[in-house]
Amino acid sequence: MTHTLLGAAVVLPIAVSREPAIAAGCLWLGMVGGGLPDWLDLRSDFKTQLRLKHRGTSHSLFVLVACSAMLYLALVTLRRTPVAFGPWSLSPGDAIITALVGSLVLGIASHLAADACTYAGIRPFLPLSKRTIWLLPRFMRSRYDGYLNTVFRIAAVMALAFGVVVFASRWIALA
């Protein structure tokens, strides 16, 4: 839950400046990115040959780049061959593609950063290097369910509440 909240919170600067549908997409992709590294670990349990170790490759910059590139390619393809739903057409422009892909990148990055604050750290350069990275000095690190989890969760909820107020006031002022 903390990772999805953080994912949504870090994309607020992108989301609040967009129209509601794009803002919702940015928040959703931030949340998806926030949970994606752990989701990839869980899904790999069903395929023993491809089983991913927790905080292994799924928690690396390789996955961040690969997932972001796949989303970018899908959105560019959608722009070139738009899908029509009656009077509406899905054909994202460059600014929308940048906002959506940036939201996924920030969501995944927030997950990696949060896990890099724990005792276990992360190995962001897998599969090229097994070096473990931490963002905090040893005395400030926490278990994944320790005090930092609570701090991150509270900070994310406060940021989201602030974002809702900013977003709502922007749209109320335009009405």
Backbone torsions as a table, in degrees:
resi	resn	phi	psi	omega
1	MET	NA	-39.6	-179.1
2	THR	-62.1	-41.7	-178.5
3	HIS	-64.4	-39.6	179.6
4	THR	-70.5	-37.1	175.6
5	LEU	-63.4	-45.0	178.3
6	LEU	-62.1	-41.6	178.8
7	GLY	-58.2	-42.5	177.6
8	ALA	-68.2	-40.6	-176.8
9	ALA	-65.0	-39.3	-176.0
10	VAL	-73.1	-19.1	179.0
11	VAL	-93.9	0.7	179.3
12	LEU	-53.5	-44.0	179.2
13	PRO	-58.2	-31.1	176.8
14	ILE	-77.2	-45.2	-172.7
15	ALA	-68.1	-41.2	-173.0
16	VAL	-66.8	-18.8	-179.4
17	SER	-93.1	5.6	-177.1
18	ARG	-109.3	165.8	173.1
19	GLU	-70.4	160.4	-170.4
20	PRO	-53.1	-43.3	-177.9
21	ALA	-64.7	-42.2	179.4
22	ILE	-71.2	-39.0	177.4
23	ALA	-59.9	-42.7	178.3
24	ALA	-63.3	-41.0	176.9
25	GLY	-62.9	-40.5	178.0
26	CYS	-63.1	-46.7	179.1
27	LEU	-62.8	-42.5	179.7
28	TRP	-62.5	-45.6	179.8
29	LEU	-67.4	-33.7	174.1
30	GLY	-62.6	-41.9	178.3
31	MET	-68.1	-41.9	177.1
32	VAL	-60.7	-47.0	178.5
33	GLY	-61.5	-37.6	178.7
34	GLY	-62.4	-35.3	-179.4
35	GLY	-95.9	-13.4	-172.2
36	LEU	-56.4	-47.7	-178.2
37	PRO	-57.5	-41.9	178.2
38	ASP	-71.9	-36.2	178.4
39	TRP	-61.8	-41.2	178.8
40	LEU	-62.5	-37.9	175.9
41	ASP	-62.7	-45.5	-177.6
42	LEU	-66.3	-42.5	-178.8
43	ARG	-65.8	-30.2	-176.1
44	SER	-71.1	-14.4	178.7
45	ASP	-63.9	-23.0	-178.2
46	PHE	-81.3	-14.2	-178.6
47	LYS	-123.9	96.2	-172.3
48	THR	-61.6	-31.5	178.9
49	GLN	-68.6	-30.6	-177.0
50	LEU	-105.9	16.1	-175.3
51	ARG	-56.7	127.8	178.5
52	LEU	-98.2	136.6	176.7
53	LYS	-78.4	140.0	-179.5
54	HIS	-61.1	136.4	-174.9
55	ARG	59.6	31.3	174.1
56	GLY	-97.5	-131.8	-176.7
57	THR	-59.9	-30.8	179.7
58	SER	-64.3	-20.0	179.5
59	HIS	-106.2	36.4	-176.9
60	SER	-119.3	165.8	176.4
61	LEU	-66.3	-24.9	177.4
62	PHE	-58.4	-46.9	179.7
63	VAL	-67.6	-39.1	177.6
64	LEU	-57.7	-48.9	-179.0
65	VAL	-67.5	-44.1	-177.5
66	ALA	-63.5	-46.8	-179.4
67	CYS	-66.8	-39.8	178.8
68	SER	-65.6	-40.7	178.8
69	ALA	-64.8	-40.0	178.7
70	MET	-64.3	-42.8	177.7
71	LEU	-64.2	-43.5	179.0
72	TYR	-58.7	-48.3	-179.7
73	LEU	-62.4	-39.5	178.4
74	ALA	-64.1	-42.4	-179.4
75	LEU	-70.1	-37.8	177.0
76	VAL	-65.9	-40.1	176.7
77	THR	-62.7	-41.4	178.0
78	LEU	-63.8	-35.6	178.1
79	ARG	-66.7	-38.9	-177.6
80	ARG	-74.7	-32.9	179.0
81	THR	-127.8	79.1	-175.1
82	PRO	-62.0	147.4	176.8
83	VAL	-101.8	128.7	-177.5
84	ALA	-103.9	137.3	173.7
85	PHE	-123.9	89.4	-176.3
86	GLY	61.3	-123.9	-178.9
87	PRO	-78.5	-9.9	-177.8
88	TRP	-98.6	149.0	179.1
89	SER	-134.3	136.1	175.8
90	LEU	-93.9	101.7	178.4
91	SER	-147.0	83.7	-174.1
92	PRO	-69.4	138.5	175.0
93	GLY	-82.6	177.6	-177.9
94	ASP	-58.8	-41.8	-178.2
95	ALA	-64.6	-38.6	179.4
96	ILE	-70.2	-42.9	178.0
97	ILE	-59.7	-45.1	179.1
98	THR	-61.1	-43.3	-179.7
99	ALA	-64.0	-43.7	-177.5
100	LEU	-70.2	-46.2	178.9
101	VAL	-66.1	-41.1	177.2
102	GLY	-60.2	-35.7	178.2
103	SER	-65.8	-42.1	177.1
104	LEU	-64.1	-44.6	179.3
105	VAL	-58.4	-48.3	-179.4
106	LEU	-64.8	-36.8	177.7
107	GLY	-62.7	-48.4	178.5
108	ILE	-64.4	-43.1	180.0
109	ALA	-61.5	-36.1	178.4
110	SER	-65.6	-36.5	177.2
111	HIS	-64.3	-47.6	-179.7
112	LEU	-62.4	-42.3	-179.6
113	ALA	-64.6	-42.3	179.7
114	ALA	-64.3	-44.0	178.9
115	ASP	-68.5	-25.7	177.5
116	ALA	-74.1	-6.0	176.8
117	CYS	-96.0	2.0	-179.8
118	THR	-96.6	170.8	178.4
119	TYR	-58.6	-38.0	-176.2
120	ALA	-73.0	-29.8	-177.3
121	GLY	66.8	-167.0	177.2
122	ILE	-135.6	163.6	174.8
123	ARG	-116.7	82.8	-169.9
124	PRO	-71.2	-14.3	-175.7
125	PHE	-102.8	10.9	173.8
126	LEU	-61.3	144.9	3.5
127	PRO	-88.0	6.4	-176.8
128	LEU	-79.6	-33.7	-177.5
129	SER	-145.0	142.9	179.3
130	LYS	-96.4	12.1	-178.1
131	ARG	-64.3	132.1	179.1
132	THR	-91.1	139.9	-178.4
133	ILE	-120.9	139.9	172.4
134	TRP	-125.6	149.2	177.8
135	LEU	-98.3	-14.1	-178.6
136	LEU	-120.7	152.4	173.0
137	PRO	-63.5	155.8	-173.6
138	ARG	-50.9	-42.4	-175.2
139	PHE	-69.3	-15.7	179.9
140	MET	-99.0	-11.1	-178.3
141	ARG	-69.7	161.3	-176.4
142	SER	-140.7	166.3	169.6
143	ARG	-68.6	161.7	-179.7
144	TYR	-62.2	-24.3	179.1
145	ASP	-110.3	19.7	-176.7
146	GLY	-89.2	-156.9	-174.5
147	TYR	-61.5	-34.3	-179.6
148	LEU	-63.9	-34.3	177.3
149	ASN	-59.2	-44.3	178.7
150	THR	-65.7	-44.0	179.2
151	VAL	-60.8	-47.8	-179.9
152	PHE	-62.2	-41.3	-178.3
153	ARG	-64.7	-45.0	179.1
154	ILE	-64.0	-44.7	179.7
155	ALA	-61.4	-41.3	-179.8
156	ALA	-65.9	-43.2	179.4
157	VAL	-64.2	-41.3	178.1
158	MET	-63.6	-42.7	178.7
159	ALA	-64.0	-41.6	179.1
160	LEU	-65.2	-40.9	177.4
161	ALA	-62.0	-43.0	177.2
162	PHE	-61.7	-43.3	179.0
163	GLY	-62.2	-39.2	177.9
164	VAL	-63.1	-42.7	179.0
165	VAL	-63.0	-46.7	179.8
166	VAL	-62.3	-46.9	-178.5
167	PHE	-63.1	-46.6	-178.9
168	ALA	-63.8	-42.4	-179.3
169	SER	-65.6	-34.2	177.7
170	ARG	-64.2	-44.9	-177.3
171	TRP	-77.4	-30.4	176.0
172	ILE	-68.2	-38.7	179.3
173	ALA	-65.0	-31.3	-179.8
174	LEU	-78.2	-21.2	-175.5
175	ALA	-74.0	NA	NA
